[in-house]
Amino acid sequence: MPKPNKTRFKLSEMREQRAKALGGRHVEIEDDDGNVLVQIPRQAFWDAATYEDVVLSGEVTGDMATLERIMPAEEFAKLKDLNLELGDMRDLLEEVMRDIKRPESQGSSTR
């Protein structure tokens, strides 16, 4: 008897492909010499419980409060010490929250 058609996900491969498509698991802020100052995890790599706690609960408001919840304390302290401007935050958050588009949702390249 043939096996039923199943969809299986290998988490390690999925995560590797997602990281490659997004340019890494983190958005990095570096200084003028190329030294990484802070790493902010991309939203695609937040654990599901953190996502629900931060985003869906509505209890945490504000960009910095959200980052504080998703970042390790030592990384968040470094981020806070950078004294970011509003434009910096908007640019960072846009990149942190950037998501992978599935090929089928991007439209066909042939007509």
C-alpha positions as CSV (number, residue, x, y, z in Angstrom):
1,M,0.0,0.0,0.0
2,P,1.5,3.4,-0.9
3,K,2.2,6.0,1.7
4,P,-0.1,8.9,1.9
5,N,1.3,12.1,0.5
6,K,2.7,14.1,3.5
7,T,4.2,17.4,3.9
8,R,7.2,17.5,6.2
9,F,9.3,20.3,7.5
10,K,12.9,19.9,8.5
11,L,13.3,22.9,10.9
12,S,17.0,23.2,10.5
13,E,16.8,23.5,6.8
14,M,13.8,25.9,6.9
15,R,15.6,28.1,9.3
16,E,18.8,28.0,7.2
17,Q,16.9,28.9,4.1
18,R,15.0,31.7,5.9
19,A,18.3,33.2,7.3
20,K,19.9,33.1,3.8
21,A,16.9,34.8,2.2
22,L,16.8,37.5,4.8
23,G,20.6,38.0,5.0
24,G,21.0,36.5,8.4
25,R,19.2,35.8,11.7
26,H,20.0,39.3,13.0
27,V,20.1,42.9,11.9
28,E,23.5,44.1,12.9
29,I,24.5,47.7,13.8
30,E,28.1,48.4,13.2
31,D,30.5,51.3,13.8
32,D,32.5,53.1,11.1
33,D,35.3,50.6,11.4
34,G,33.0,47.6,10.7
35,N,32.8,46.4,14.3
36,V,29.4,44.9,15.2
37,L,28.0,46.9,18.1
38,V,24.5,45.3,18.5
39,Q,22.6,42.4,17.0
40,I,18.8,42.5,16.9
41,P,17.0,39.3,16.1
42,R,14.8,39.4,13.0
43,Q,11.1,38.9,13.7
44,A,11.2,35.8,11.5
45,F,13.4,34.2,14.2
46,W,11.5,35.2,17.3
47,D,10.1,32.2,19.1
48,A,6.3,31.9,18.8
49,A,5.7,32.5,22.5
50,T,7.6,35.7,22.5
51,Y,5.7,36.9,19.4
52,E,2.4,36.2,21.1
53,D,3.5,37.8,24.3
54,V,4.9,40.9,22.6
55,V,2.8,41.5,19.6
56,L,-0.6,39.9,20.2
57,S,-1.0,40.7,23.9
58,G,-1.1,44.4,23.4
59,E,0.6,44.8,26.8
60,V,3.9,46.0,25.4
61,T,3.7,49.3,23.5
62,G,6.5,51.2,21.8
63,D,9.4,50.1,19.7
64,M,12.0,50.2,22.4
65,A,9.8,48.2,24.8
66,T,9.3,45.6,22.1
67,L,13.0,45.3,21.4
68,E,13.7,45.1,25.1
69,R,11.4,42.0,25.3
70,I,13.0,40.2,22.4
71,M,16.6,41.0,22.9
72,P,19.1,39.6,25.4
73,A,19.5,42.2,28.2
74,E,23.2,42.9,27.4
75,E,22.4,43.5,23.7
76,F,19.5,45.7,24.6
77,A,21.7,47.8,26.9
78,K,24.1,48.3,24.1
79,L,21.3,49.4,21.8
80,K,20.0,51.8,24.3
81,D,23.5,53.3,24.7
82,L,23.5,54.2,21.0
83,N,20.9,57.0,21.6
84,L,19.1,56.2,18.4
85,E,17.2,58.9,16.5
86,L,13.6,58.2,15.4
87,G,14.7,57.7,11.8
88,D,17.3,55.1,13.0
89,M,14.6,53.2,14.8
90,R,12.2,53.2,11.9
91,D,14.9,52.0,9.5
92,L,16.0,49.3,11.9
93,L,12.5,48.1,12.7
94,E,11.6,47.9,9.0
95,E,14.6,45.6,8.5
96,V,14.0,43.6,11.7
97,M,10.4,43.0,10.6
98,R,11.1,42.3,7.0
99,D,9.6,39.0,5.9
100,I,10.3,36.6,3.2
101,K,7.9,36.7,0.3
102,R,6.9,33.3,-0.9
103,P,7.6,32.8,-4.6
104,E,3.9,32.2,-5.4
105,S,3.0,35.5,-3.8
106,Q,5.5,37.5,-5.8
107,G,3.7,37.0,-9.2
108,S,5.0,35.3,-12.3
109,S,8.0,36.7,-14.2
110,T,6.5,35.3,-17.4
111,R,3.4,36.6,-19.0
